[in-house]
């Protein structure tokens, strides 16, 4: 497993060791002992799957006090994590990466990050391992095009849910 610095404390990019040949790719997507060694100490309580079509933009979403391990299972996305910890030196800073299921990578976000993505392939399937159970009262979001954050999303028409369009700017 290779760990890549994102420049944001609590945000880890992971490249699992993958076995790849002409048949495809195999890799371990979670082994507790190995992930603990790289600083992921939380216990994961819930897994979620997101299935999205091309040009769908989801986010920026968060659950207070919830960490996530994001694994792209199928397709290609432009993935974004934003530091929303007001006391952090990197508050409102973001990390973005193009994830491709053919090149296994995972993004671990400790509590205090908002997450969003834009689908670049025909479809994308994402697995989220979560450190807390979903709780609607802890849910929040930031408008995807908040100028204070300045995310450089891929060009083109976006398909965005009304709920995501109604999110407010950061304070």
SEKEDO-880769 format. One record per residue: residue in one letter; z, x, y of N, C-alpha, C in turn. Coordinates in nm, 3 decimals, padded with zeros to 5 digits. Last residue first. Example, Ala and Ser with C-alpha at 12.3 -4.5 7.8 and 13.67 -1.06 7.14 Angstrom:
{pt "S",{00.708,01.285,-00.225},{00.714,01.367,-00.106},{00.787,01.290,00.003}};
{pt "A",{00.780,01.319,-00.569},{00.780,01.230,-00.450},{00.780,01.320,-00.330}};
This chain:
{pt "X",{00.553,-01.908,03.005},{00.630,-01.905,03.131},{00.655,-01.764,03.176}};
{pt "X",{00.225,-01.992,02.886},{00.356,-01.926,02.873},{00.423,-01.924,03.008}};
{pt "X",{00.083,-02.326,02.912},{00.081,-02.182,02.937},{00.219,-02.125,02.909}};
{pt "X",{00.086,-02.577,02.645},{00.101,-02.529,02.783},{00.086,-02.377,02.790}};
{pt "X",{-00.133,-02.773,02.435},{-00.026,-02.675,02.455},{-00.030,-02.621,02.598}};
{pt "X",{-00.354,-02.933,02.400},{-00.246,-02.986,02.485},{-00.132,-02.886,02.506}};
{pt "X",{-00.516,-02.815,02.216},{-00.563,-02.817,02.354},{-00.454,-02.862,02.451}};
{pt "X",{-00.376,-02.870,01.982},{-00.381,-02.731,02.029},{-00.428,-02.723,02.175}};
{pt "X",{-00.423,-03.147,01.969},{-00.285,-03.097,01.975},{-00.283,-02.954,02.030}};
{pt "X",{-00.698,-03.157,01.934},{-00.639,-03.209,02.058},{-00.498,-03.155,02.077}};
{pt "X",{-00.836,-02.858,01.787},{-00.764,-02.985,01.776},{-00.707,-03.026,01.911}};
{pt "X",{-01.151,-02.718,01.839},{-01.007,-02.707,01.864},{-00.945,-02.845,01.859}};
{pt "X",{-01.411,-02.522,01.783},{-01.363,-02.653,01.740},{-01.211,-02.644,01.745}};
{pt "X",{-01.609,-02.347,02.021},{-01.489,-02.355,01.937},{-01.460,-02.500,01.903}};
{pt "X",{-01.910,-02.172,02.065},{-01.837,-02.298,02.074},{-01.723,-02.301,01.975}};
{pt "X",{-01.888,-01.820,02.158},{-01.940,-01.935,02.085},{-01.855,-02.058,02.104}};
{pt "X",{-01.713,-01.507,02.104},{-01.790,-01.602,02.182},{-01.839,-01.716,02.094}};
{pt "X",{-01.373,-01.441,02.004},{-01.518,-01.431,01.982},{-01.591,-01.538,02.063}};
{pt "X",{-01.127,-01.383,02.265},{-01.175,-01.453,02.146},{-01.324,-01.428,02.126}};
{pt "X",{-00.917,-01.199,02.398},{-01.063,-01.192,02.400},{-01.116,-01.250,02.269}};
{pt "X",{-00.635,-01.322,02.563},{-00.699,-01.293,02.435},{-00.851,-01.297,02.451}};
{pt "X",{-00.449,-01.337,02.783},{-00.582,-01.278,02.795},{-00.650,-01.240,02.664}};
{pt "X",{-00.195,-01.409,02.878},{-00.207,-01.332,02.755},{-00.344,-01.264,02.749}};
{pt "X",{-00.240,-01.548,03.107},{-00.133,-01.447,03.111},{-00.135,-01.360,02.986}};
{pt "X",{-00.430,-01.740,03.038},{-00.475,-01.620,03.109},{-00.368,-01.511,03.118}};
{pt "X",{-00.459,-01.893,02.730},{-00.361,-01.863,02.835},{-00.403,-01.734,02.907}};
{pt "X",{-00.611,-02.017,02.533},{-00.678,-01.937,02.636},{-00.587,-01.906,02.755}};
{pt "X",{-00.443,-02.170,02.367},{-00.519,-02.057,02.309},{-00.581,-01.965,02.414}};
{pt "X",{-00.118,-02.255,02.469},{-00.262,-02.280,02.480},{-00.339,-02.153,02.442}};
{pt "X",{00.131,-02.236,02.224},{00.083,-02.188,02.353},{-00.066,-02.214,02.355}};
{pt "X",{00.390,-02.417,02.049},{00.260,-02.356,02.066},{00.233,-02.317,02.209}};
{pt "X",{00.624,-02.509,01.788},{00.579,-02.493,01.925},{00.442,-02.430,01.929}};
{pt "X",{00.889,-02.648,01.589},{00.748,-02.616,01.609},{00.715,-02.602,01.757}};
{pt "X",{01.129,-02.744,01.526},{01.123,-02.601,01.560},{00.982,-02.554,01.592}};
{pt "X",{01.095,-03.001,01.444},{01.175,-02.980,01.565},{01.174,-02.835,01.612}};
{pt "X",{00.958,-02.977,01.202},{00.885,-03.021,01.321},{00.963,-02.996,01.450}};
{pt "X",{00.981,-02.724,00.990},{01.071,-02.816,01.058},{01.003,-02.853,01.191}};
{pt "X",{00.924,-02.556,00.686},{00.867,-02.623,00.802},{00.967,-02.724,00.857}};
{pt "X",{01.165,-02.305,00.599},{01.093,-02.428,00.568},{01.036,-02.487,00.697}};
{pt "X",{01.105,-01.957,00.658},{01.183,-02.078,00.680},{01.099,-02.198,00.637}};
{pt "X",{00.923,-01.761,00.602},{01.064,-01.730,00.578},{01.157,-01.847,00.605}};
{pt "X",{00.615,-01.811,00.427},{00.703,-01.839,00.541},{00.849,-01.815,00.505}};
{pt "X",{00.291,-01.708,00.371},{00.425,-01.706,00.313},{00.520,-01.716,00.432}};
{pt "X",{-00.014,-01.859,00.386},{00.099,-01.818,00.469},{00.225,-01.821,00.384}};
{pt "X",{-00.351,-01.805,00.321},{-00.220,-01.831,00.262},{-00.114,-01.775,00.357}};
{pt "X",{-00.661,-01.947,00.411},{-00.552,-01.857,00.445},{-00.425,-01.902,00.375}};
{pt "X",{-01.003,-01.958,00.396},{-00.880,-02.007,00.332},{-00.773,-01.902,00.354}};
{pt "X",{-01.289,-02.061,00.571},{-01.183,-01.961,00.554},{-01.063,-02.030,00.490}};
{pt "X",{-01.647,-02.096,00.582},{-01.512,-02.148,00.560},{-01.415,-02.031,00.551}};
{pt "X",{-01.844,-01.939,00.706},{-01.865,-02.083,00.687},{-01.735,-02.157,00.661}};
{pt "X",{-01.665,-01.713,00.933},{-01.750,-01.743,00.817},{-01.768,-01.895,00.805}};
{pt "X",{-01.486,-01.715,01.142},{-01.615,-01.652,01.164},{-01.714,-01.681,01.051}};
{pt "X",{-01.235,-01.902,01.293},{-01.310,-01.880,01.169},{-01.450,-01.828,01.203}};
{pt "X",{-00.963,-01.773,01.465},{-01.093,-01.838,01.480},{-01.175,-01.802,01.357}};
{pt "X",{-00.606,-01.818,01.499},{-00.725,-01.755,01.443},{-00.848,-01.839,01.473}};
{pt "X",{-00.263,-01.739,01.579},{-00.383,-01.818,01.589},{-00.499,-01.745,01.525}};
{pt "X",{00.088,-01.742,01.639},{-00.027,-01.701,01.558},{-00.144,-01.796,01.581}};
{pt "X",{00.367,-01.589,01.798},{00.278,-01.703,01.785},{00.152,-01.652,01.715}};
{pt "X",{00.678,-01.448,01.698},{00.534,-01.433,01.723},{00.465,-01.568,01.712}};
{pt "X",{00.937,-01.473,01.617},{00.912,-01.438,01.756},{00.766,-01.410,01.789}};
{pt "X",{00.998,-01.323,01.298},{01.020,-01.433,01.392},{00.998,-01.386,01.535}};
{pt "X",{00.723,-01.098,01.211},{00.864,-01.135,01.210},{00.883,-01.256,01.302}};
{pt "X",{00.433,-01.112,01.041},{00.489,-01.142,01.172},{00.635,-01.178,01.154}};
{pt "X",{00.197,-00.926,00.867},{00.334,-00.977,00.865},{00.383,-00.991,01.008}};
{pt "X",{-00.113,-00.962,00.739},{-00.044,-00.945,00.865},{00.093,-01.009,00.853}};
{pt "X",{-00.317,-00.783,00.509},{-00.219,-00.887,00.536},{-00.153,-00.857,00.670}};
{pt "X",{-00.634,-00.733,00.353},{-00.533,-00.693,00.450},{-00.440,-00.813,00.470}};
{pt "X",{-00.908,-00.661,00.150},{-00.773,-00.719,00.159},{-00.683,-00.651,00.262}};
{pt "X",{-01.209,-00.730,00.211},{-01.131,-00.608,00.237},{-00.986,-00.652,00.257}};
{pt "X",{-01.298,-00.983,00.168},{-01.356,-00.879,00.083},{-01.285,-00.744,00.101}};
{pt "X",{-01.184,-01.132,00.369},{-01.123,-01.141,00.235},{-01.178,-01.034,00.141}};
{pt "X",{-01.126,-00.988,00.674},{-01.233,-01.025,00.581},{-01.173,-01.022,00.441}};
{pt "X",{-01.021,-01.014,01.010},{-00.985,-01.005,00.868},{-01.100,-01.057,00.784}};
{pt "X",{-01.014,-00.852,01.301},{-01.106,-00.931,01.220},{-01.067,-00.907,01.074}};
{pt "X",{-00.731,-00.878,01.512},{-00.805,-00.806,01.409},{-00.900,-00.903,01.341}};
{pt "X",{-00.496,-00.826,01.776},{-00.602,-00.903,01.712},{-00.676,-00.813,01.614}};
{pt "X",{-00.194,-00.870,01.937},{-00.268,-00.786,01.844},{-00.373,-00.876,01.782}};
{pt "X",{-00.062,-00.902,02.271},{-00.115,-00.952,02.145},{-00.183,-00.843,02.065}};
{pt "X",{00.211,-00.966,02.491},{00.108,-00.877,02.440},{00.061,-00.932,02.306}};
{pt "X",{00.426,-01.122,02.563},{00.292,-01.170,02.597},{00.180,-01.074,02.559}};
{pt "X",{00.640,-00.844,02.541},{00.628,-00.988,02.563},{00.491,-01.021,02.620}};
{pt "X",{00.714,-00.589,02.474},{00.573,-00.625,02.455},{00.551,-00.777,02.467}};
{pt "X",{00.982,-00.569,02.503},{00.901,-00.486,02.593},{00.753,-00.523,02.583}};
{pt "X",{01.150,-00.887,02.473},{01.073,-00.776,02.415},{00.995,-00.699,02.522}};
{pt "X",{01.263,-01.117,02.561},{01.339,-00.993,02.583},{01.264,-00.869,02.534}};
{pt "X",{01.088,-01.319,02.477},{01.103,-01.292,02.621},{01.174,-01.160,02.649}};
{pt "X",{00.866,-01.310,02.232},{01.008,-01.280,02.250},{01.029,-01.234,02.395}};
{pt "X",{00.609,-01.346,02.154},{00.666,-01.447,02.246},{00.817,-01.430,02.263}};
{pt "X",{00.328,-01.169,02.085},{00.473,-01.152,02.098},{00.525,-01.253,02.200}};
{pt "X",{00.077,-01.304,01.886},{00.124,-01.283,02.023},{00.277,-01.273,02.022}};
{pt "X",{-00.194,-01.236,01.677},{-00.049,-01.256,01.683},{-00.004,-01.217,01.824}};
{pt "X",{-00.502,-01.343,01.538},{-00.426,-01.302,01.656},{-00.278,-01.332,01.637}};
{pt "X",{-00.818,-01.290,01.380},{-00.678,-01.326,01.369},{-00.599,-01.266,01.486}};
{pt "X",{-01.113,-01.410,01.293},{-01.058,-01.331,01.402},{-00.913,-01.377,01.413}};
{pt "X",{-01.211,-01.414,00.946},{-01.151,-01.473,01.065},{-01.123,-01.366,01.170}};
{pt "X",{-01.386,-01.499,00.654},{-01.368,-01.400,00.760},{-01.314,-01.473,00.883}};
{pt "X",{-01.323,-01.578,00.304},{-01.393,-01.585,00.431},{-01.362,-01.472,00.525}};
{pt "X",{-01.012,-01.628,00.145},{-01.157,-01.646,00.141},{-01.213,-01.648,00.282}};
{pt "X",{-00.756,-01.543,00.200},{-00.795,-01.554,00.060},{-00.947,-01.564,00.047}};
{pt "X",{-00.558,-01.361,00.409},{-00.686,-01.430,00.404},{-00.735,-01.426,00.260}};
{pt "X",{-00.222,-01.397,00.459},{-00.321,-01.335,00.371},{-00.447,-01.420,00.372}};
{pt "X",{00.063,-01.342,00.646},{-00.067,-01.408,00.644},{-00.162,-01.328,00.556}};
{pt "X",{00.388,-01.407,00.644},{00.296,-01.308,00.589},{00.164,-01.380,00.568}};
{pt "X",{00.623,-01.484,00.900},{00.510,-01.521,00.814},{00.439,-01.397,00.765}};
{pt "X",{00.941,-01.615,01.010},{00.846,-01.506,00.990},{00.737,-01.552,00.896}};
{pt "X",{01.097,-01.829,01.235},{01.022,-01.819,01.110},{00.930,-01.697,01.114}};
{pt "X",{01.230,-01.892,01.475},{01.305,-01.824,01.368},{01.231,-01.815,01.235}};
{pt "X",{01.013,-02.156,01.550},{01.125,-02.073,01.593},{01.197,-02.018,01.469}};
{pt "X",{00.683,-02.131,01.469},{00.805,-02.200,01.429},{00.918,-02.107,01.470}};
{pt "X",{00.372,-02.150,01.649},{00.490,-02.079,01.600},{00.595,-02.179,01.554}};
{pt "X",{00.023,-02.109,01.735},{00.136,-02.183,01.679},{00.254,-02.091,01.648}};
{pt "X",{-00.239,-02.144,01.951},{-00.144,-02.045,01.902},{-00.015,-02.117,01.861}};
{pt "X",{-00.437,-02.262,01.682},{-00.331,-02.186,01.746},{-00.331,-02.208,01.896}};
{pt "X",{-00.758,-02.227,01.551},{-00.624,-02.285,01.533},{-00.523,-02.198,01.606}};
{pt "X",{-01.085,-02.302,01.575},{-00.983,-02.216,01.635},{-00.850,-02.289,01.620}};
{pt "X",{-01.376,-02.310,01.386},{-01.246,-02.371,01.410},{-01.153,-02.265,01.468}};
{pt "X",{-01.608,-02.176,01.318},{-01.582,-02.200,01.460},{-01.453,-02.276,01.489}};
{pt "X",{-01.620,-02.307,00.988},{-01.672,-02.214,01.088},{-01.647,-02.267,01.229}};
{pt "X",{-01.314,-02.468,00.870},{-01.459,-02.450,00.879},{-01.495,-02.351,00.990}};
{pt "X",{-01.024,-02.399,00.667},{-01.089,-02.429,00.795},{-01.238,-02.395,00.789}};
{pt "X",{-00.723,-02.441,00.517},{-00.866,-02.441,00.487},{-00.936,-02.484,00.615}};
{pt "X",{-00.419,-02.293,00.449},{-00.503,-02.349,00.554},{-00.648,-02.333,00.511}};
{pt "X",{-00.119,-02.330,00.275},{-00.260,-02.296,00.267},{-00.332,-02.366,00.380}};
{pt "X",{00.211,-02.193,00.250},{00.118,-02.291,00.305},{-00.023,-02.240,00.289}};
{pt "X",{00.527,-02.152,00.092},{00.388,-02.107,00.108},{00.305,-02.223,00.160}};
{pt "X",{00.866,-02.075,00.158},{00.761,-02.176,00.153},{00.626,-02.106,00.168}};
{pt "X",{01.045,-01.866,00.166},{01.091,-01.994,00.114},{00.979,-02.094,00.092}};
{pt "X",{01.117,-01.523,00.140},{01.016,-01.625,00.168},{01.052,-01.753,00.094}};
{pt "X",{01.363,-01.335,00.298},{01.327,-01.407,00.176},{01.225,-01.513,00.214}};
{pt "X",{01.320,-01.030,00.483},{01.341,-01.174,00.473},{01.300,-01.226,00.336}};
{pt "X",{01.245,-00.767,00.506},{01.369,-00.796,00.434},{01.390,-00.945,00.409}};
{pt "X",{01.017,-00.543,00.537},{01.017,-00.689,00.530},{01.134,-00.730,00.442}};
{pt "X",{01.006,-00.263,00.530},{01.083,-00.329,00.635},{01.082,-00.480,00.635}};
{pt "X",{00.893,-00.139,00.318},{00.823,-00.123,00.447},{00.889,-00.205,00.558}};
{pt "X",{01.057,-00.213,00.108},{01.051,-00.071,00.145},{00.982,-00.048,00.279}};
{pt "X",{00.994,-00.480,00.077},{01.124,-00.444,00.135},{01.124,-00.299,00.182}};
{pt "X",{00.751,-00.455,-00.052},{00.750,-00.503,00.085},{00.885,-00.477,00.154}};
{pt "X",{00.837,-00.366,-00.306},{00.747,-00.284,-00.225},{00.749,-00.326,-00.078}};
{pt "X",{00.999,-00.581,-00.395},{01.056,-00.446,-00.379},{00.968,-00.358,-00.290}};
{pt "X",{00.813,-00.805,-00.404},{00.929,-00.801,-00.317},{00.980,-00.659,-00.292}};
{pt "X",{00.491,-00.820,-00.382},{00.587,-00.760,-00.473},{00.708,-00.728,-00.387}};
{pt "X",{00.194,-00.988,-00.328},{00.337,-00.985,-00.297},{00.413,-00.922,-00.411}};
{pt "X",{-00.062,-00.950,-00.405},{-00.042,-01.003,-00.271},{00.106,-01.008,-00.232}};
{pt "X",{-00.228,-00.700,-00.571},{-00.101,-00.773,-00.566},{-00.081,-00.820,-00.423}};
{pt "X",{-00.580,-00.746,-00.630},{-00.468,-00.678,-00.566},{-00.344,-00.764,-00.577}};
{pt "X",{-00.921,-00.710,-00.706},{-00.790,-00.753,-00.753},{-00.686,-00.674,-00.675}};
{pt "X",{-01.260,-00.808,-00.652},{-01.140,-00.737,-00.606},{-01.017,-00.797,-00.672}};
{pt "X",{-01.567,-00.777,-00.838},{-01.488,-00.831,-00.728},{-01.369,-00.744,-00.696}};
{pt "X",{-01.744,-00.657,-01.008},{-01.699,-00.792,-01.042},{-01.625,-00.859,-00.928}};
{pt "X",{-01.786,-00.400,-00.924},{-01.896,-00.494,-00.907},{-01.859,-00.638,-00.945}};
{pt "X",{-01.454,-00.345,-00.790},{-01.573,-00.301,-00.861},{-01.681,-00.408,-00.846}};
{pt "X",{-01.132,-00.253,-00.682},{-01.258,-00.319,-00.651},{-01.370,-00.258,-00.733}};
{pt "X",{-00.805,-00.295,-00.636},{-00.897,-00.245,-00.738},{-01.026,-00.324,-00.719}};
{pt "X",{-00.599,-00.207,-00.360},{-00.693,-00.299,-00.424},{-00.778,-00.226,-00.527}};
{pt "X",{-00.297,-00.206,-00.208},{-00.382,-00.125,-00.296},{-00.469,-00.223,-00.375}};
{pt "X",{-00.300,-00.379,00.107},{-00.254,-00.363,-00.031},{-00.349,-00.272,-00.108}};
{pt "X",{-00.237,-00.301,00.416},{-00.354,-00.293,00.329},{-00.302,-00.272,00.187}};
{pt "X",{-00.083,-00.470,00.682},{-00.068,-00.413,00.547},{-00.203,-00.414,00.477}};
{pt "X",{00.063,-00.458,00.991},{-00.064,-00.478,00.921},{-00.055,-00.400,00.790}};
{pt "X",{00.339,-00.612,01.139},{00.294,-00.508,01.047},{00.160,-00.548,00.985}};
{pt "X",{00.559,-00.657,01.392},{00.426,-00.699,01.347},{00.366,-00.585,01.266}};
{pt "X",{00.785,-00.545,01.487},{00.800,-00.668,01.410},{00.669,-00.725,01.360}};
{pt "X",{00.644,-00.418,01.783},{00.756,-00.414,01.689},{00.771,-00.548,01.619}};
{pt "X",{00.313,-00.341,01.813},{00.412,-00.444,01.845},{00.522,-00.440,01.739}};
{pt "X",{00.133,-00.160,01.718},{00.180,-00.140,01.854},{00.282,-00.243,01.899}};
{pt "X",{00.062,-00.166,01.458},{-00.003,-00.265,01.546},{00.033,-00.243,01.692}};
{pt "X",{00.003,00.070,01.206},{00.079,00.036,01.327},{-00.002,-00.059,01.415}};
{pt "X",{-00.029,-00.007,00.869},{-00.101,00.030,00.991},{-00.022,-00.019,01.111}};
{pt "X",{00.034,00.101,00.545},{00.088,00.030,00.661},{00.019,00.084,00.785}};
{pt "X",{-00.086,00.055,00.218},{-00.097,00.130,00.342},{-00.046,00.042,00.456}};
{pt "X",{00.000,00.085,-00.117},{00.000,00.000,00.000},{00.000,00.090,00.124}};
